[in-house]
Amino acid sequence: MIMQRKISLVLCAVALGAALTLMTGCNNPFGTPEPAPTANPTNSSDPDALVDPSFNPENVPDPSGTHVRTPKATKIIFERVTEDAQEYAVVTGQTDSLVDLWVYITPSYDMTELDRVNDLLLHNDHYYLVAGGDLICLELEQGSEVWKNKDFGGASAHACFDENDNIYVTGYYGPSLFIADKNGNTVKRIDSFDSEYYWPSDISYENGVVRIEFESAKNLGLEYPAIAYDVNTGTHKVSK
């Protein structure tokens, strides 16, 4: 009886050994596990991925890790503030995700019937405004002044640009046209084109011609309510 039990145990051991030998030669859950496939890394070059609304970004790491990248404002919030018969502007530069990057505050000016601080344009990585008659250009990383032109002198202003980044500006009480180059140097100042054309209300540029609409011409019922100024010849004519 004892001998039969030993023989049975030996046979079981032999059978188990054979089974294990067969199992080690194939893929099975008891063999050495194969490494799991690795997921592709997420592309972190998306600028929006670098912006955290809870983070006040001053220096944001570049995705390559080689240097530090400072973000630029892509949106401008312009607020005209009036108090105690004075006015000033608070300009905030924001990212696409509405994170505040910087704040620029103009001096205060005595209020008049015209707005003395004016929101102009965001153009080619710069922002332009008028404050107290000064035409001002800000860079978009820190909101610092790139240049300030004191020759403009207008208020309630409108502006446009040409393909060379020259800026064309009007003031409601004059000048009818003011031109500065991309470095802020004065190119031309025209106080008035004609006695019937004043109170400029809009300005645009196309193919070398600046078109300025005048509220006075519309009020007077003139057939041609605008002036077309040729930037190449320096001449002008009435325009529809």
Stockholm file with secondary structure:
# STOCKHOLM 1.0

chainA/1-240         MIMQRKISLVLCAVALGAALTLMTGCNNPFGTPEPAPTANPTNSSDPDALVDPSFNPENVPDPSGTHVRTPKATKIIFERVTEDAQEYAVVTGQTDSLVDLWVYITPSYDMTELDRVNDLLLHNDHYYLVAGGDLICLELEQGSEVWKNKDFGGASAHACFDENDNIYVTGYYGPSLFIADKNGNTVKRIDSFDSEYYWPSDISYENGVVRIEFESAKNLGLEYPAIAYDVNTGTHKVSK
#=GR chainA/1-240 SS CHHHHHHHHHHHHHHHHHHHHHHTTSCCTTSCCCCCCCCCCCCCCCGGGGCCTTSCCSSEECTTSSSEECCCCCEEEEEEEEETTEEEEEEEEECTTCCEEEEEECCCEECCSSCSEEEEEEETTEEEEEETTEEEEEETTTCCEEEEECSCCCSSCEEEECTTCCEEEECTTSCSEEEECTTSCEEEEESCSBTTBCSEEEEEEETTEEEEEEHHHHHTTCSCCEEEEETTTCCEEEEC
#=GC SS_cons         CHHHHHHHHHHHHHHHHHHHHHHTTSCCTTSCCCCCCCCCCCCCCCGGGGCCTTSCCSSEECTTSSSEECCCCCEEEEEEEEETTEEEEEEEEECTTCCEEEEEECCCEECCSSCSEEEEEEETTEEEEEETTEEEEEETTTCCEEEEECSCCCSSCEEEECTTCCEEEECTTSCSEEEECTTSCEEEEESCSBTTBCSEEEEEEETTEEEEEEHHHHHTTCSCCEEEEETTTCCEEEEC
//
